Amino acid sequence: MLVVDDDELILLFSSKYFGSNSLKVLTAKHGAEAVNVLKSANVDLVLTDLKMPVMDGFKLLTYIGEKHPYIRTIAMTGLMSDNINERVRELGVRHVIEKPFKFSVLNKKILQLLGNNSGKPGQSYSAQQDMISVDNYLSQIP
């Protein structure tokens, strides 16, 4: 699994949370760094933010669709809209998660995608349904 986000806390929390759930987690701070990781590592799933410097998530998702179409993808965004949902659906994204999110909910979606190749693209999750703060998450880390 590759997690791509310019937010260091997301990368740290993802590594700790998903790593403790027996997933191999690689991280990248932006899309260009993720492209380099994808060239040298075998990745089944990419969890990417959409808004990042250097190379944004939309360009990364386009690259993945062209060069690694077998990789399943989940997008994260702090600004959910119908336009964003439609754009990522066209790029083959399986789920869109609105920040802030609860890692346990994201974990279910990840396990679902890794265990099932037929997830429906473009499914979205609203942060208003289930939110987590940094302080709450820190208290959950073993």
C-alpha positions in Angstrom: 0.0 0.0 0.0 1.3 3.5 -0.9 0.0 6.5 1.0 0.6 9.8 -0.7 0.0 13.1 1.1 1.9 16.3 1.8 0.6 16.2 5.4 3.3 14.5 7.5 0.7 13.5 10.2 -1.4 11.6 7.7 1.7 9.7 6.5 2.8 9.0 10.1 -0.7 7.9 11.3 -1.2 5.8 8.1 2.1 4.0 8.6 1.4 3.3 12.3 -2.2 2.4 11.9 -2.1 0.3 8.8 1.3 -1.1 9.6 -0.1 -2.4 12.9 -2.8 -4.1 10.8 -0.2 -6.2 8.9 -0.2 -4.1 5.8 3.1 -3.0 4.2 2.9 0.8 4.0 5.1 2.9 1.8 4.7 6.7 1.8 5.3 9.7 -0.5 4.9 13.4 0.1 3.6 14.2 -3.4 2.7 12.6 -6.7 6.2 12.9 -8.2 7.7 11.0 -5.3 4.9 8.4 -5.6 5.7 7.9 -9.3 9.3 7.0 -8.2 8.0 4.6 -5.6 5.7 3.0 -8.1 8.6 2.4 -10.5 10.6 0.5 -7.9 8.0 -1.2 -5.7 5.1 -3.6 -6.1 2.0 -1.8 -4.9 -1.6 -3.2 -4.8 -3.3 0.0 -3.5 -2.7 3.7 -3.6 -4.3 6.1 -1.1 -3.7 9.6 -2.3 -4.6 13.1 -1.3 -5.8 15.2 -4.3 -4.3 18.6 -3.4 -0.5 18.4 -3.1 2.5 20.4 -4.3 4.8 19.3 -7.1 2.4 16.8 -8.6 -1.2 16.7 -7.4 -3.4 13.6 -6.9 -5.3 14.0 -10.2 -2.1 13.8 -12.2 -0.9 10.9 -10.1 -4.2 9.1 -10.7 -3.9 9.7 -14.4 -0.4 8.3 -14.3 -1.6 5.2 -12.4 -4.4 4.7 -14.9 -2.0 4.8 -17.8 1.0 2.9 -16.4 -0.4 0.7 -13.6 -4.1 0.2 -14.3 -4.3 -2.9 -12.0 -3.5 -0.8 -8.9 -6.7 0.0 -6.9 -7.0 3.6 -5.7 -8.7 5.6 -3.0 -8.6 9.4 -3.0 -8.7 11.7 0.0 -9.9 15.3 0.0 -10.6 18.1 2.4 -13.0 19.7 -0.2 -15.6 17.2 -1.4 -17.8 18.2 -4.3 -19.8 16.6 -7.1 -17.1 17.9 -9.5 -14.3 16.2 -7.6 -16.2 13.0 -7.2 -17.0 12.9 -10.9 -13.3 13.7 -11.9 -11.9 10.9 -9.7 -14.6 8.5 -10.9 -13.4 9.1 -14.4 -9.9 8.3 -13.3 -11.0 4.9 -11.9 -10.9 5.8 -8.2 -12.8 3.2 -6.1 -13.6 5.4 -3.1 -13.3 9.0 -2.1 -12.8 9.8 1.6 -13.4 13.3 2.9 -10.9 14.6 5.5 -11.0 14.4 8.4 -11.8 10.7 8.5 -11.8 7.8 10.9 -9.0 5.3 10.2 -11.1 2.3 11.1 -13.6 3.2 8.4 -10.8 3.7 5.9 -9.3 0.4 7.0 -12.5 -1.4 6.1 -12.6 0.2 2.6 -8.9 -0.8 2.1 -9.4 -4.4 3.2 -12.5 -4.5 1.0 -10.5 -3.4 -2.0 -7.5 -5.6 -1.3 -9.8 -8.6 -0.9 -12.3 -7.8 -3.7 -11.2 -6.5 -7.1 -14.8 -5.6 -8.1 -15.5 -2.6 -5.8 -17.6 0.1 -7.5 -15.5 3.1 -8.6 -16.5 6.5 -7.3 -18.1 5.5 -4.0 -17.8 8.3 -1.6 -17.7 8.7 2.2 -18.7 11.8 4.0 -16.6 13.0 7.0 -19.8 14.2 8.5 -20.8 10.6 9.0 -17.8 9.6 11.0 -15.1 12.1 12.1 -11.8 11.8 14.0 -9.5 14.5 15.3 -5.8 14.3 15.6 -6.0 14.1 19.4 -8.5 11.3 19.3 -6.4 9.4 16.8 -3.2 9.8 18.8 -4.9 8.2 21.8 -5.7 5.1 19.6 -2.1 4.4 18.6 -0.7 1.5 20.7 
